[in-house]
Amino acid sequence: MLRKIAIQLFTLLTTATALVPIAPANELDRYEVVEHEVTRERLFDGVIEAIRSTTVSAQTQGRVIEINFDIDDFVEKDAVLLKISDHEQSARAAQANAAISQVSAQLRLAEANFDRYETLLASNTISRSEFDDARTALQQARANLQNAEAAREEALKQVDYTVVRAPYSGIVTARLVELGEAVSPGVPLMSGFSLERLRVRTEVPNQFAQRISEDVNVEVILGAQPERRVSSTKVTVFPFANPRSNSVTVRAKLPDNTEGIYPGMLTKVAFSTEQVQRILVPQSA
């Protein structure tokens, strides 16, 4: 009985195998692998810097009476950062205006005397020395007016200095004074930088620095997934090396208004240093 069952199973398996066709072997894809000239890159660590980074200082003395911005605030160009009391400056400007009026009156009198003395000299009514005195008085009056105008201009500048404005659009990074604090010329008030113009700074070993020039292709790698590259618009190679690190500083300017980067960010800098021969295999293989 068992023998009969075994013979039947063998017959079924043989019949099933005969019904399944044997697939022919597929031909393999073939690629021609040859040498290509490729650009060799060198990667170095870099840090993003702001080209415009400024600390605004006081140019006059007084007390801080108004502060309009703080850290992390965005400031438009010429916006009023803060104000300083202008009591003394306004008083000096008023005095300068009064001096202008006084000196102008003296000048008009000197001009009238000179014209009268010039007529009298023509008729030999006065001596030559008296005429020279009148001319000297006129010249002195004109010089006094120039000095008074210069003093008024300086006084008006001091008034203008009490209103501190942003030199360009940017971000406030530090506020260095408090409301009511007394300041004098040279005292730092606020610090900030502009995001419109940025660059990357990196240190390149001496053996590679010689291959880098101002016309070399430099790309800043921003992010890894996905990788984003930004080409530099200008490369500056410092003409001296750091003896401690045995490296040369290289700065690469980025296109204006590059988005997604900020000063202080760490990044990679790719330098295309040379052309080399390499065997390349298609990525699809």
One Martini backbone bead per residue (centre of mass of N, CA, C, O) as a GRO file, in nm:
protein
  285
    1MET     BB    1   0.061   0.061  -0.023
    2LEU     BB    2   0.301   0.253   0.015
    3ARG     BB    3   0.416   0.204  -0.270
    4LYS     BB    4   0.174   0.325  -0.426
    5ILE     BB    5   0.186   0.609  -0.308
    6ALA     BB    6   0.478   0.680  -0.397
    7ILE     BB    7   0.425   0.650  -0.704
    8GLN     BB    8   0.211   0.876  -0.725
    9LEU     BB    9   0.385   1.116  -0.620
   10PHE     BB   10   0.606   1.098  -0.837
   11THR     BB   11   0.417   1.148  -1.077
   12LEU     BB   12   0.320   1.432  -0.993
   13LEU     BB   13   0.600   1.575  -0.979
   14THR     BB   14   0.683   1.523  -1.269
   15THR     BB   15   0.448   1.673  -1.404
   16ALA     BB   16   0.494   1.957  -1.272
   17THR     BB   17   0.783   2.005  -1.378
   18ALA     BB   18   0.707   1.992  -1.682
   19LEU     BB   19   0.516   2.259  -1.671
   20VAL     BB   20   0.772   2.426  -1.587
   21PRO     BB   21   0.949   2.666  -1.709
   22ILE     BB   22   1.273   2.752  -1.806
   23ALA     BB   23   1.450   3.024  -1.747
   24PRO     BB   24   1.647   3.228  -1.891
   25ALA     BB   25   1.936   3.383  -1.878
   26ASN     BB   26   2.024   3.690  -1.796
   27GLU     BB   27   2.170   3.965  -1.905
   28LEU     BB   28   2.418   4.170  -1.824
   29ASP     BB   29   2.503   4.474  -1.746
   30ARG     BB   30   2.705   4.711  -1.927
   31TYR     BB   31   3.011   4.899  -1.853
   32GLU     BB   32   3.223   5.169  -1.921
   33VAL     BB   33   3.537   5.208  -1.768
   34VAL     BB   34   3.681   5.530  -1.717
   35GLU     BB   35   3.865   5.803  -1.724
   36HIS     BB   36   3.841   6.113  -1.537
   37GLU     BB   37   3.822   6.457  -1.503
   38VAL     BB   38   3.852   6.593  -1.178
   39THR     BB   39   3.765   6.772  -0.896
   40ARG     BB   40   3.940   6.850  -0.615
   41GLU     BB   41   3.859   6.837  -0.272
   42ARG     BB   42   3.870   7.050   0.021
   43LEU     BB   43   3.793   7.017   0.366
   44PHE     BB   44   3.683   7.272   0.602
   45ASP     BB   45   3.648   7.446   0.876
   46GLY     BB   46   3.389   7.690   0.956
   47VAL     BB   47   3.281   8.040   1.008
   48ILE     BB   48   3.040   8.266   1.047
   49GLU     BB   49   3.040   8.611   0.936
   50ALA     BB   50   3.020   8.952   0.981
   51ILE     BB   51   3.102   9.228   0.805
   52ARG     BB   52   2.889   9.386   0.977
   53SER     BB   53   3.032   9.505   1.289
   54THR     BB   54   2.897   9.709   1.558
   55THR     BB   55   2.987   9.978   1.789
   56VAL     BB   56   2.806  10.216   1.944
   57SER     BB   57   2.900  10.546   2.035
   58ALA     BB   58   2.946  10.818   2.205
   59GLN     BB   59   2.965  11.192   2.107
   60THR     BB   60   2.845  11.276   2.385
   61GLN     BB   61   2.700  11.427   2.666
   62GLY     BB   62   2.490  11.257   2.916
   63ARG     BB   63   2.163  11.125   2.944
   64VAL     BB   64   1.967  10.855   2.924
   65ILE     BB   65   1.615  10.892   2.798
   66GLU     BB   66   1.618  10.667   2.553
   67ILE     BB   67   1.506  10.325   2.460
   68ASN     BB   68   1.417  10.127   2.160
   69PHE     BB   69   1.623   9.880   2.195
   70ASP     BB   70   1.718   9.531   2.194
   71ILE     BB   71   1.794   9.228   2.211
   72ASP     BB   72   1.713   9.085   1.887
   73ASP     BB   73   1.653   9.332   1.738
   74PHE     BB   74   1.530   9.483   1.456
   75VAL     BB   75   1.704   9.731   1.250
   76GLU     BB   76   1.680  10.007   1.082
   77LYS     BB   77   1.799  10.234   0.899
   78ASP     BB   78   1.812  10.528   1.100
   79ALA     BB   79   1.721  10.437   1.354
   80VAL     BB   80   1.636  10.504   1.683
   81LEU     BB   81   1.802  10.386   1.953
   82LEU     BB   82   1.875  10.661   2.118
   83LYS     BB   83   1.872  10.912   2.387
   84ILE     BB   84   2.015  11.226   2.480
   85SER     BB   85   2.060  11.475   2.659
   86ASP     BB   86   2.029  11.848   2.540
   87HIS     BB   87   2.081  12.100   2.717
   88GLU     BB   88   2.372  12.192   2.660
   89GLN     BB   89   2.363  12.180   2.349
   90SER     BB   90   2.130  12.387   2.309
   91ALA     BB   91   2.269  12.623   2.452
   92ARG     BB   92   2.512  12.639   2.259
   93ALA     BB   93   2.345  12.690   2.004
   94ALA     BB   94   2.221  12.958   2.103
   95GLN     BB   95   2.490  13.106   2.141
   96ALA     BB   96   2.582  13.078   1.846
   97ASN     BB   97   2.349  13.241   1.725
   98ALA     BB   98   2.411  13.503   1.878
   99ALA     BB   99   2.697  13.539   1.766
  100ILE     BB  100   2.613  13.569   1.474
  101SER     BB  101   2.453  13.829   1.507
  102GLN     BB  102   2.681  14.006   1.620
  103VAL     BB  103   2.892  13.966   1.393
  104SER     BB  104   2.714  14.063   1.161
  105ALA     BB  105   2.689  14.353   1.261
  106GLN     BB  106   2.995  14.414   1.255
  107LEU     BB  107   3.027  14.365   0.954
  108ARG     BB  108   2.839  14.585   0.849
  109LEU     BB  109   3.000  14.818   0.978
  110ALA     BB  110   3.272  14.759   0.838
  111GLU     BB  111   3.168  14.794   0.549
  112ALA     BB  112   3.074  15.086   0.576
  113ASN     BB  113   3.345  15.209   0.661
  114PHE     BB  114   3.505  15.120   0.414
  115ASP     BB  115   3.342  15.273   0.204
  116ARG     BB  116   3.389  15.556   0.331
  117TYR     BB  117   3.703  15.548   0.330
  118GLU     BB  118   3.734  15.511   0.026
  119THR     BB  119   3.616  15.791  -0.046
  120LEU     BB  120   3.808  15.963   0.129
  121LEU     BB  121   4.070  15.873  -0.009
  122ALA     BB  122   4.001  15.986  -0.295
  123SER     BB  123   3.984  16.294  -0.150
  124ASN     BB  124   4.207  16.324   0.076
  125THR     BB  125   4.080  16.316   0.382
  126ILE     BB  126   4.250  16.065   0.442
  127SER     BB  127   4.466  15.845   0.534
  128ARG     BB  128   4.619  15.549   0.464
  129SER     BB  129   4.612  15.428   0.753
  130GLU     BB  130   4.305  15.458   0.798
  131PHE     BB  131   4.227  15.272   0.568
  132ASP     BB  132   4.378  15.018   0.670
  133ASP     BB  133   4.216  14.992   0.931
  134ALA     BB  134   3.943  14.940   0.792
  135ARG     BB  135   4.032  14.686   0.641
  136THR     BB  136   4.113  14.520   0.890
  137ALA     BB  137   3.834  14.527   1.025
  138LEU     BB  138   3.693  14.372   0.798
  139GLN     BB  139   3.861  14.113   0.808
  140GLN     BB  140   3.797  14.050   1.106
  141ALA     BB  141   3.489  14.028   1.075
  142ARG     BB  142   3.495  13.789   0.877
  143ALA     BB  143   3.648  13.593   1.064
  144ASN     BB  144   3.441  13.597   1.294
  145LEU     BB  145   3.213  13.472   1.128
  146GLN     BB  146   3.348  13.205   1.063
  147ASN     BB  147   3.386  13.117   1.360
  148ALA     BB  148   3.086  13.126   1.438
  149GLU     BB  149   2.989  12.917   1.229
  150ALA     BB  150   3.166  12.684   1.332
  151ALA     BB  151   3.047  12.681   1.619
  152ARG     BB  152   2.756  12.622   1.532
  153GLU     BB  153   2.812  12.353   1.387
  154GLU     BB  154   2.919  12.209   1.639
  155ALA     BB  155   2.666  12.247   1.814
  156LEU     BB  156   2.471  12.095   1.620
  157LYS     BB  157   2.619  11.826   1.635
  158GLN     BB  158   2.572  11.779   1.938
  159VAL     BB  159   2.270  11.758   1.904
  160ASP     BB  160   2.270  11.517   1.707
  161TYR     BB  161   2.427  11.316   1.907
  162THR     BB  162   2.166  11.268   2.097
  163VAL     BB  163   2.089  11.102   1.834
  164VAL     BB  164   2.091  10.759   1.791
  165ARG     BB  165   2.177  10.579   1.500
  166ALA     BB  166   2.159  10.348   1.258
  167PRO     BB  167   2.394  10.261   1.011
  168TYR     BB  168   2.223   9.987   0.975
  169SER     BB  169   2.079   9.702   0.906
  170GLY     BB  170   1.989   9.490   1.198
  171ILE     BB  171   2.115   9.323   1.489
  172VAL     BB  172   2.093   9.317   1.825
  173THR     BB  173   2.356   9.205   2.064
  174ALA     BB  174   2.391   9.476   2.252
  175ARG     BB  175   2.325   9.642   2.569
  176LEU     BB  176   2.536   9.898   2.745
  177VAL     BB  177   2.286  10.059   2.866
  178GLU     BB  178   2.093  10.267   3.078
  179LEU     BB  179   1.846  10.428   3.205
  180GLY     BB  180   2.004  10.732   3.319
  181GLU     BB  181   2.278  10.711   3.212
  182ALA     BB  182   2.595  10.832   3.204
  183VAL     BB  183   2.762  10.986   2.927
  184SER     BB  184   3.044  10.979   2.699
  185PRO     BB  185   3.279  11.001   2.489
  186GLY     BB  186   3.322  10.647   2.392
  187VAL     BB  187   3.077  10.513   2.500
  188PRO     BB  188   2.920  10.229   2.484
  189LEU     BB  189   2.587  10.127   2.367
  190MET     BB  190   2.577   9.940   2.093
  191SER     BB  191   2.536   9.618   1.931
  192GLY     BB  192   2.589   9.483   1.587
  193PHE     BB  193   2.452   9.319   1.287
  194SER     BB  194   2.454   9.210   0.953
  195LEU     BB  195   2.270   8.984   0.722
  196GLU     BB  196   2.348   9.074   0.426
  197ARG     BB  197   2.668   9.043   0.502
  198LEU     BB  198   2.866   8.752   0.450
  199ARG     BB  199   3.110   8.515   0.588
  200VAL     BB  200   3.387   8.285   0.577
  201ARG     BB  201   3.604   8.127   0.818
  202THR     BB  202   3.934   7.975   0.774
  203GLU     BB  203   4.177   7.711   0.825
  204VAL     BB  204   4.475   7.652   0.633
  205PRO     BB  205   4.709   7.465   0.553
  206ASN     BB  206   5.004   7.533   0.408
  207GLN     BB  207   5.003   7.303   0.180
  208PHE     BB  208   4.716   7.434   0.064
  209ALA     BB  209   4.742   7.746   0.038
  210GLN     BB  210   4.903   7.757  -0.238
  211ARG     BB  211   4.634   7.656  -0.408
  212ILE     BB  212   4.508   7.923  -0.309
  213SER     BB  213   4.309   8.166  -0.462
  214GLU     BB  214   4.102   8.419  -0.576
  215ASP     BB  215   3.992   8.207  -0.827
  216VAL     BB  216   3.887   7.995  -0.657
  217ASN     BB  217   3.667   7.747  -0.583
  218VAL     BB  218   3.410   7.825  -0.338
  219GLU     BB  219   3.222   7.628  -0.095
  220VAL     BB  220   2.937   7.630   0.113
  221ILE     BB  221   2.821   7.401   0.352
  222LEU     BB  222   2.466   7.367   0.411
  223GLY     BB  223   2.406   7.113   0.542
  224ALA     BB  224   2.317   6.752   0.499
  225GLN     BB  225   1.979   6.730   0.496
  226PRO     BB  226   2.016   6.855   0.251
  227GLU     BB  227   2.259   6.953   0.053
  228ARG     BB  228   2.402   7.289   0.067
  229ARG     BB  229   2.531   7.522  -0.174
  230VAL     BB  230   2.761   7.809  -0.167
  231SER     BB  231   2.902   8.044  -0.356
  232SER     BB  232   3.164   8.240  -0.378
  233THR     BB  233   3.257   8.590  -0.459
  234LYS     BB  234   3.512   8.606  -0.250
  235VAL     BB  235   3.870   8.568  -0.197
  236THR     BB  236   4.079   8.573   0.105
  237VAL     BB  237   4.433   8.563   0.150
  238PHE     BB  238   4.646   8.560   0.382
  239PRO     BB  239   4.995   8.685   0.394
  240PHE     BB  240   4.994   8.493   0.656
  241ALA     BB  241   5.100   8.288   0.924
  242ASN     BB  242   5.043   8.061   1.184
  243PRO     BB  243   5.283   7.935   1.396
  244ARG     BB  244   5.104   7.748   1.580
  245SER     BB  245   4.907   7.610   1.339
  246ASN     BB  246   5.015   7.610   1.047
  247SER     BB  247   4.828   7.848   0.914
  248VAL     BB  248   4.577   7.996   0.696
  249THR     BB  249   4.372   8.257   0.638
  250VAL     BB  250   4.032   8.231   0.505
  251ARG     BB  251   3.807   8.437   0.309
  252ALA     BB  252   3.451   8.404   0.219
  253LYS     BB  253   3.222   8.548   0.030
  254LEU     BB  254   2.883   8.593   0.029
  255PRO     BB  255   2.596   8.632  -0.081
  256ASP     BB  256   2.361   8.842  -0.064
  257ASN     BB  257   2.105   8.741   0.133
  258THR     BB  258   2.160   8.476   0.273
  259GLU     BB  259   1.980   8.212   0.371
  260GLY     BB  260   2.008   8.028   0.686
  261ILE     BB  261   2.230   8.222   0.812
  262TYR     BB  262   2.469   8.286   1.086
  263PRO     BB  263   2.654   8.413   1.304
  264GLY     BB  264   2.858   8.134   1.433
  265MET     BB  265   2.833   7.922   1.235
  266LEU     BB  266   2.901   7.600   1.147
  267THR     BB  267   3.107   7.475   0.872
  268LYS     BB  268   3.181   7.388   0.537
  269VAL     BB  269   3.474   7.406   0.320
  270ALA     BB  270   3.515   7.403  -0.036
  271PHE     BB  271   3.810   7.327  -0.225
  272SER     BB  272   3.928   7.371  -0.555
  273THR     BB  273   4.258   7.264  -0.623
  274GLU     BB  274   4.236   7.019  -0.849
  275GLN     BB  275   4.320   6.806  -1.125
  276VAL     BB  276   4.206   6.464  -1.170
  277GLN     BB  277   4.231   6.115  -1.216
  278ARG     BB  278   3.930   5.907  -1.247
  279ILE     BB  279   3.743   5.623  -1.174
  280LEU     BB  280   3.410   5.583  -1.293
  281VAL     BB  281   3.090   5.484  -1.168
  282PRO     BB  282   2.783   5.439  -1.215
  283GLN     BB  283   2.527   5.482  -0.995
  284SER     BB  284   2.327   5.263  -1.123
  285ALA     BB  285   2.538   5.016  -1.057
   0.00000   0.00000   0.00000
